[in-house]
Amino acid sequence: SSVRGKSEALIDISEVKSIDVSTMDKIRTHIPEIDSLVGGICLGGLTVITGKAGEGKSTFASQILAYAVDQEYKCMAYSGELPNGIFKDWLYLQLAGNKHIHVNDKKEPKIEADVYGRINNWMAERLYLYDIDKLFDEDGGELPALIETVEQAIIQYGCRVILLDNLMTALDLVASSELMFNKYEAQAHFVRTLASMARKHNVAIILIAHKRKNNGVSIDMNDEISGSSDITNYASMIISYGKYSQNEIEKGVATSNDRKMTVSKERFKGKTVFDCKLSFEPSSKRIFSPAKIPDVIFKWEKENDGSTAWEELKQIDLPFS
């Protein structure tokens, strides 16, 4: 017998709205290779940043977050490996830049006190952290499931950019109802949920995932990501970031402060794999293209310089004057 009525799962292609990628909301990264690809990191998709442990994935993602805040996007971050205070200090170093940083006797980079205060005031209600410290506080109790908190950040706090660092520690915070899955099923379910949320709410979700611990090199770079294959299937963009090998440095291919970035998937424009060399500035933790100056001026510096606000105020006809 034939099935009567229309299917809710089918749509006439003539009724589908065209999407102009150039008009999509994006985070400009200030890395020309990414920005020229699609204008930056598109909202509405899941971006996966991968690389070897200890080679700077979190620092790279943190800088994207800094630029997102600077572009007036409210953000949320979960950092499963860093205490809140260290995450904050590293991000603030990137926001401050070298000209506002001095190195103390212990060779530690420190931000000028007044500058730290200005950045802190400017950051208020722009970035929210999943309070990882409470997980290690005996009196902290249990926190809400991470996915639930992400959705709350999007709907109630207006966050448009979400950073989750990283996949393996995030899975420890899944709801108890999902514990029926095995490891790979849990990963697939988690990543699929993130991709669905990004699309539904038109937000950018950035997920950090480790590379596999092996010596072999896969033909497909995306296969090197540790975990379920669904991680790459549901990603809109995949970025690999890390250091050059000691062998490459000895051969003069790169210096110890050079970094390698590879975009191995970009769904919206279907670009092929490409890689480029970036530079890392240790004190400020800023990452930049050798063709660009590392001293980007963020809005905290422009908006809170003390004189600008008063100069602008004088141009306004005040009702009580």
C-alpha positions, 0 to 999 in steps of 0.5 A: 500500500502507498504512504498517504500524505506529505513527508515532514522530512522532505522539502521541494528544492525550489523552496530552499533558500540560497545561502550567501557565504559572504554575508554569514556572520564570521569571526575575523582571526587576523590570520590572512590565510583563514580570513581570505578563505571564507572571511574568518570562522563562520557562525552556524558551524562547529570548528575543530582545532587539533594538534599534539599535546602541549603545542599550543592548541589552547593558546591558538583558540584563546586568541580566536576568543580574544578577537571574537570579544573584540568584534562584540560577540559575547563568548563562553569558554570551558577549559578542562585543563587550566584553573580559571585564574591561569586561563584568564591571565593567558587570555589577558596577555594576548589582549594586552600585547607586548607593549603593556607587558614586562618580564619580572625577575623570574622571567615571567611576563606580567601585565602593567597593573593599570592595564590589567584593570582596564582590560578587566573592566572592559571584559565584564559581561563579555566572556563567561567561564564554566566554573571549572574550579568548583569541580575541585572544590569539596564544597562546590557540589555538582555543576550542571551538565556542560551541554545544558550550560552551553545552551543556557549561555547561548539563550540566556546570556546571548553568547555567540561564540563557545570554546570547549577545551577539550573533547576528552575532559568535556565528555566527563561532564556529559549528563548521566543519561548519556553514560549508556554509550561507549566511548566512541558513541558518547563522542559522536553523540556529543559532537553531533549535539554541538554541531546541531546547536551551532546550526540551530542558534547560529553560533560558532562552537570551537572544540579542541581535540587531541591528535592520535598518539602514534608515529604513523601519518595518515593519508587523510589528516582528519583521520589523525584526530583522536576519537570517533570519526564523527568528530570530523564528519560533523565539523564545518572547519578543521584546523591543525596547529602545532610546532615544527619538529626539531629536525625541521628547525635544525634544517632551517625550515623554521625557528623555535618560535614558528608554528605550523597551521593547516586547514584540512576541511572547510565545508562552506566553500569546499576549499582544499587542504592548505598550510602556512607558517605562523609566528608565536610571541612567547611573552604575549602569547600572540600568534600572527602571520609573519606578514602582519604586525603582532601588535594588534590594538584591541578595543579595550585600549581604544575605548578606555584611554581616558580622553577619548570618551570625554572628547566624544562627550563634548561633541554631544548636545547635553540636555542639562547644559 
